[in-house]
Amino acid sequence: MIIINLAYFKPLLRGYERIMPGPYRQGELDGLCGIYALVNAVDYLCGPLSKRKARKLFEQVLTH
């Protein structure tokens, strides 16, 4: 069994609020949650989008 002493990492994380972070939420790092919401809405309203079409829509929104 391996035991990790978290006190060892505290100097590395000094200045960060989240010493023991939970999972990141969609859009927390990149602000792209609105684009995912749009792709999901189009998928829901217009029928199932293939992964290729969903990716293309995502890329089009990013470039405009």
N, C-alpha and C positions, 0 to 999 in steps of 0.2 A: 504494500500500500504506500502511495506517495502522499505526503502531507506538504502542502504549500503554505508557507508563512507569508500572509499578505502584508505584514509590516515591512517586509523587504522591498515591496513595490511602492510604498508610500512616497519615498523621496522622488521616484520617477514620475509620480502622478501629482506632485505638489502643484497647487494652483487649479486643479480640476475639481469641479463640484462632485462629479460622479465617481467615487472610488470603486464602487461595485455597481456598474451600470446595468440597467435592464436592457432589454432589446430596443433597438432603435425603431421608431415608428415610420411608416411611409411618409416621405416628405420632410422628415426631421433634419436631414442633412442637405438635401438638394432642393427642396421647395417644389418638387415636381408632382406632388399629390394631385394637383388640379388636372394635370395632363392624364394621369391614370384614371381619374374620375370621368374625364371626357371620353377616353377610350372605352371604359366600362359602360358608359351611357350609350354610346353608339352601338356597342356590342349588344346591349340589352334591347334597344329600340329597333335596330335594323337587322336583327338576326345574328347568329353566331359569326364572329369574325375569325378567320384563320389567324394563326400566329403571325404569318407573313403580312397580312393586311393590317393587323393591329400594330405591328412594328412600324409599318409604313406610315400609318396615321400618326403614331407617336413621333416619328422623325419629322413628318410634315409640320406638326404643331411646334416642334422645337426650332425649326428653321424659319418660321414666320413670326 
